[in-house]
Amino acid sequence: MAPGDETDTESLRRGDSGTEVTELQLRLTQLALYIGEADGDYDSQVEDAVTRYQWARGLTADELGVYGRTTRTSLEAETAEP
């Protein structure tokens, strides 16, 4: 995430960018939920993949499409560190 892109360091959302987003993209790729380039940009494709993950896992604590604490904990437990 680029400095100043997001004030909540616990969450990533559309418009954020940086190495944390790249890691998210790579983790979603491991589960075949994201097929785009791991370019570090949290765009609509990443948002859609996060939403699909949340729906499939029944995660409701984070806003849909937002990579918050609950979604992060679940995804990190289910995937290997890229």
N, C-alpha and C positions, 0 to 999 in steps of 0.2 A: 504494500500500500504506500503510495507516495505521500510524503509529508503534507498535512493539511487536507487530504482527501476525505478523511473520516474522523470525527471526533470520538466516536465510540470504538476503542481499540479492541473490544471483544467481538465486534461484528464486522462483516464485510458485506457490501451490497453493490448493486449496479452503480457504475461510475467510479468505483475504487480501482486501484491498479497497484502492481508491485509484486514482489516475490511471494507474499502470502497468497495472492490470487493465483499465481502460477502453481503453487503447491496444491491449492484447491482444485484447479483444473486437472492436474495430474492424478489426484485422488479420485475425482469423478470419472476420469478416463479408465481407471482400474476397474470400475464397476460398470463400464460401458454406458454411462449416463451422459458423458460429454465426449463429443467426437471432433471438436474444433481444435485449433492450434493453442498450445499452452503459451500464450503471449503475455500473460499477466494483466489482461484487461477484463474486468468484471462487466461483461456486456449481457445482452438479453439471452444469449445462448447459455451462459453460465447461470444466470438467474433461473432459467427454465430447468436446467439440470438439477440445481439445488432444490427447486420446488418439487420435481419428480422424486428426488431422494426423500424429501420430507414426507410427502404423501405416502410413498411406499413403506416407510418406517413408522408411520403414524406419529410423527414429531409435530407437536403443536405449540411448544414453548416459544419458538422463534417465529417471527413474521415470515410468511411464505416467501421464498426466494431470497431470504436474508440468511447468510452464514453466521449465525449467532452461536453462543456458548453450547447450547444443547445439540444443535446440528453438528458443530465442530467435534464435540466429544464423541458422538455416535460415529461419524465418518472416520475419525482418526482411529477408533477402536476396530473398525472394519477393514481398513486399508493399510498398506505398508507405506512408510515414509518414503516419498519420492527422492 
